[in-house]
Amino acid sequence: MENNGIKNLFKRTRQKSLNLVKNLKPEDTCIQSMEDASPLKWHLAHTSWFFEEFVIKKVKSDFKSPDPRFNYLFNSYYVQAGPRFTRSQRGLISKPDLNDVLKYRKLVDEILVELIEDQNTPLEIVELGCHHEMQHQELMLTDILHAFSFNPLRPKYINKKIPFNEKINHYWYDCEGGIHHVGNQGHEFCYDCEQPRHEVLVHPFKISNQLVTNGEWKEFIDSNGYENPNFWLMDGFAICEKEQWKAPLYWWKDANEWYQFTLCGIQKVDDLAPVHHISFYEADAFARWKGRRLPTEFEWETLSNEFKEENFLDDENYLPYSKNNDQNLKQIWGHVWEWTSSSFSPYPGFSTKNGALGEYNGKFMINQMVLKGGSCFSPKKQIRRTYRNFFYPHQRWQMAGLRLAA
């Protein structure tokens, strides 16, 4: 991507992060509800630190950070970039306050816009930083939803009319097997974990034309799906019992009516809408209960269509929905991240880059599962068919759901 394209991408991305907090109070941006989540103020600072550390310091030898301690406070997991503040205690960082963080962002923005015109600036790292920030934009929404869910006042992140859901006529879509090319060719931006492009053998399979719905999940609950170990992987059932899972995250039952907490506040659970905020373990147990399975990441990638009907952060719905359209596969883009049965492992020939940026994906290729397709919290620019999201199988706070295969 050339200079003007990078500059426009940078400005849009940075402004979007600010837009996500414009209706919040400073107090809202400081809370941390669990170790996996971070305060929104930290996200705003960390994404700025990324540009300072990996672009500005590399180009401007005379640059002096507004506070050298930011490297300790706002480094996430880049071990080669230096020591880091304890992840689980980010909510204790009351200083710098939000105004100071916003000033820090403004300084970084001004320098980066100027540096993008410098021939010595690594534009590919600026582009990486923008996509890195898009990932954090999604985390900002999942993290504030998790934090607000603990507040007895059940505050709304946004006043928004929720999408209307339609009944989709279900059928199984037949997919031919064969040898397919998967992974990214590198002609567009991609992460290292999406490469190298390579061949895989995919056997013939069937896949559902729609996402699993809340109504189907209620049937799973009513048939004691959460209590029956026959449907669960051992580790999954152990955490299900330990954490007393009885329904998806943010669901509760009151007077025989199911409710859920969303960024739009409390909502009745709509039977026609896609189920979301479930772990891999729950998705896998549901598939076994139905006598089906989760698709592999390669099955999903080889059948996914081009962008048509979609529901991303850009659409500002903040919830997945069900709508009839002329696509063979509904809800394939956005809506919810779709759990697959594939582990997040390196592709044949994968290698990490030297230096701290080589830590971006490679060191996480163990004990995590791949998700595909993006969600209604994902920026559209971030998503492509080769994109590999990954989370641990027990994690539930992401906007994740499932599609069945056979």
N, C-alpha and C positions, 0 to 999 in steps of 0.2 A: 504494500500500500504506500502511495506517495505522500509527500509532506502534508498537503492540504487535507487529504483524506484522513490521515492520522490526527491532524489537529482538530478536525471536526468530530472525529470519534472521541477523542480525549475530552473535548468540551462537553459533548452530549452526555458522556458517561459520568463525568464529575458532577454535572448539574443534576442528573437523575438521582444520584445519592442524596444530594441536598433536598430534592423534592420529596424524598421518602420520609424525611424528618420534619418537614415544614409545619405540619399540624400537631407536632408533639411539643411538650414542655421539656425543659432541660432535665427535670427529674426522671422523665420517661426514658431518656437516652443513657442513663447511668445504671440501670438495674440489670442484674445477671441472675437468671433463675436456675441455672445448672452449669456444670463444667463444660458441656458440649456447646452451650450458647455463650454469646458475648454481648456486652452492652453496645447499643448503637453508636454511642460516642467512641467506643474503642474501634468499631468497624470504620468509622469516618477517619480516625487517626491512622489506623493500620494501613489502609489503602493509600494514604498519603505518604506514610513512611516507605512503602514499597517503591514509589517513584523516587523518593529521596535517596534510598539506599542503592537501588539498581540502575538508576539513570543519572540523577543529578550529581552524585558523588563521583560517578565514573567519568563525567564530562567536564565538570567544573572543579578543577583542582584546588581553587581558592574558596570553595563553598564552605560556609560555617553553619552548621545546623542551628536553628533557633533555640534548641535545647538538646545537647548530646545525650541526655538521659532518655529521650524519646526512643532511641534505638533499643534500649532495654525494656521500656514499657510497651512498645507497639510492634516489636518483632513477634511473630506467631510461632513458627516451628523451624525457622531457618537456622540450624545449628551453626553453620559456617559463617553466619552473619553476626554471631556473638551471643552472649547469655540473654535469657528471656525472663520476664516476670511470670509468676505462677499463673497458669491459665485459669484455674478455678477461682482465682481471686481478682479477676479483672474488674468486678463490680466494686471493689474497694478503692479503685483509682478515682478519687474525687477531684484530684488535681493532675493535670490541667483541666479546667472546667470546659464546658461546651464552647464558650466564646473563644477561649484560647485554642481549642482544637480547630474551630472554624477559621481562625486567623492563620493557623498552621497550614490548613488546606489552601487558603487563598495565596499564601506565599509560594507553596509548591506549584499551584496552578500557573501563577505568573511566570515562574522560572521555566516550567515545562513548555508553555506556549512559545516562549522565546527560544528555548533550546531545540524545539522541533525543526526550526529553520537552520540549525547548525549541522553542517555535514558530518561532524563527528558524533552526533547523537545516534545511538542505536535505536532506530525507529521500530525494529521488531520487538524490542523490550518495552517500548512505550505501548505498542499494540497488545503485548502480553499483559501489561499492567492494567489496561482497560478491560480486558476479558477477566482478569483477576478481580477487578472491582465489580464487574457484573455478577460474579459468583457471590460476592459479599452483599450485593443488593438483595439477592434472594435470601441469604442468611439473615439479613436485617429484618426481613418480614417474618421468617420462621421464628427468629429469636424473640421479637417483640410480641408475637402471638403467644409464645410459650410463657413469657413473663407476665403478660396481661391475664393469662388463664388462672394465675394464682391469686389475683385480686378479687375479693368478694364482690366488688362493685361491677365486675365484668365489663371493663371499659371498652368502647369501640375504638379501633385504630382509625376507621373511616366510616362516615355515613354514606352508605351506598345501597341502592336497591339490588337485591340479589338476583342472579340470572334465573329465568324461567326454564324449567326442565320439561322435556318431551319424552314420551316412551319411544324407545328405539326397537324396531323389530329385529330380534336377535337371529343370527345365523353364523355358521362356521365357514370361514374363508379358506379354501384349499390352496396350498402353496406347493409348488413343484420343488423337488429336491435338485441337487446338482452341486457342482463346484462353483463357488461364488468368490468374488474378490471383496474383501472387507477391509476396513481401515481407511485412513485418509491419505490421499496422494500428495498432500502438501501444497496444492495450488492455491489454497485459501488458508486462513489462520486455523490452526489446530494445536492441541496440546501434544506433548511428546508421547503420551500414553495411547494416542489414537493411531500411532504408526509403529512399525512399517505396515504398509498395505500388503496383504498376503491372501492366499487362497485358503478356503475352508470347504469342507464337505458338509452340506446341509441335507439331511434326509427329508423326504416329503412329510409335511405336517399340516395340521389345521390350526387356525387361530380365530379367536372370537372377534367379531366385527365391532365390539364395543367394550368399554371398561366395565368391570364389576360394579354393581350399583349398591347403594345403601340398603335397598329392599332385599337384595340377595344376602347382604351381610347380616341383616336382622334374622333371616332364616338360619344362618350359621349359628348365631347366638342362641336362638330359640331351640335349636337341636343340640344344645350343650357342646358346641364346637370348642369353646374355650376350656371345657372340663375334660374332654376326651383325649387321652394321650395317644390314641391310635393314629391321630392325624398329624401329630407334631414330631418334629425332630427333638431329640432328647434335650439339647441345650435350650431349644426354644420353649419347651414345656416347663423346664426348670425356671426360666425367667418369668414365664407366664404365671406360674404359681407364686414365685417370690414377689413379683410386683402386683399380683392380684389383678391381672388383666381380665376384663370382662367384656370389653367393647373397644372400638378404636379410641385413640387419644382424643380428648375433648368431648367425648360423648357422655351423657348421663341420662338416667330415666327418672321421670317425675310423673306420678299418676298415670302410669301405663303409656306415657308419651316420651319418645326419645328426643333429646335436644343435643345440640353441639355448639361449642364456642368457636367463633370465627373472627377474622379481622373486622367483619361487619357486625360483630356483637353476637348475641344469642339467637340461634335459629332452630326451628324445628327440623329434624332430620328428614329430608325429602327422599322418598324411596327411589325416585327416578334418577337422582344425581349420583355421580361416581363416588364410591367410598374413598376416603383419604385419611392420612395420618395413621398408617399401619406400618408395622415392621415387616421385614422379610419373613421372619418366623410366622407371623400371622398370615401373610399372603400365601406362603407355602402350605400351611395347615388348611387354609380355605380351599386351595386347589386340590389337595388330597381328599378333602371332604366331598368335593364335587366329582371326584374321579378323574380329574384333569391334572394339568401341571402348569408351571410357569414357562414361558418361552425362553430360549437362550438369547443372549445378546446378538448373536449372528443371525438367528431367525428373524428377530425384530429388525435388524439393520437391512437385511436383504428384501424385506417386504414393505418397509416404510415408504410412503409416497412422498411426493413433493409437497411443499407448503400450500395448503388450500384452506380448509377449515382449521382454525387454530384458536388457542386461548392462552396468550402469554401475558406477562406483566404489562406490556405495552397497551393491552386492551383494557386494563384496569377493572377487571371483574372480581379478582381476588378470591374467586371460588371456581371449581370445575363445574361443568354443566353437561346436560345431555340434550342434543338437538339432532333432528333428522336432516340429512343432506344426501347428496348424490355420490358420496365417497364410499368405496367398498369397506374401508376401515375408518370408523368414526373415532374422534378424540385422540388421534395418533400424535398430534403435536400440541404441546402445552397441556392444560388441564391438570394432570398429575404425572409425576415421575412414575414410570412403570418398572416394578421390580422384575428382574430376570433371574434365571437359575444359574447365571454365569458368575464365577468369582472374578474379582478385579486382579487379573494376572497380566504379566507382560506378554506382548505379541512376540512371535519368533523374530529374533534380530533386534529386539528393543535394547536401547542403551541410554543411560542417563547422561546429561551434560555435566561438564566439570563446574565446580563452584556451587554456591548456595542455591542458584536457580535449578540446579539438577535435583534438588530435594522436593521439587514441586509435586510430583506424582509418584516417582519410582519407589520411594521408601514406604509408601502406603499399600503396596501390592501384596497384601497378606490379610486374610480373614475378613475381607470386605466383599460386598456383592455389587454388581453393575446394575444401574438403572438407566432407562433410555427415554427420550422424547421430550424432556422439559416439563414444566408445570406452569400454572397460572401465576406463579411468583417469579418465573424465569424471564429475563430480558430476551426478546426474540433474537437479537443479534448474537446471543451466546450459543444458540442451539443449532445443531446440524445432525444429520443421521449418524455420523461417526462418533459423536460426543459420548463419552463414557463418564457418567456420574457414578459415585461409589459411596456407600455407607456401610457401617457395621450392621449385621442382621438383626440386632435388637433395637436399633434406633427408630423412633417413631415420630419425631418432631418435624420431620420434613414433609412436604406436600407430596406424599407417595401413595400410590394405589396399585392396581394390577389389572392385567388382561390375561385370560386363560388361553392355553394352547393344548393340543392333543396330538 
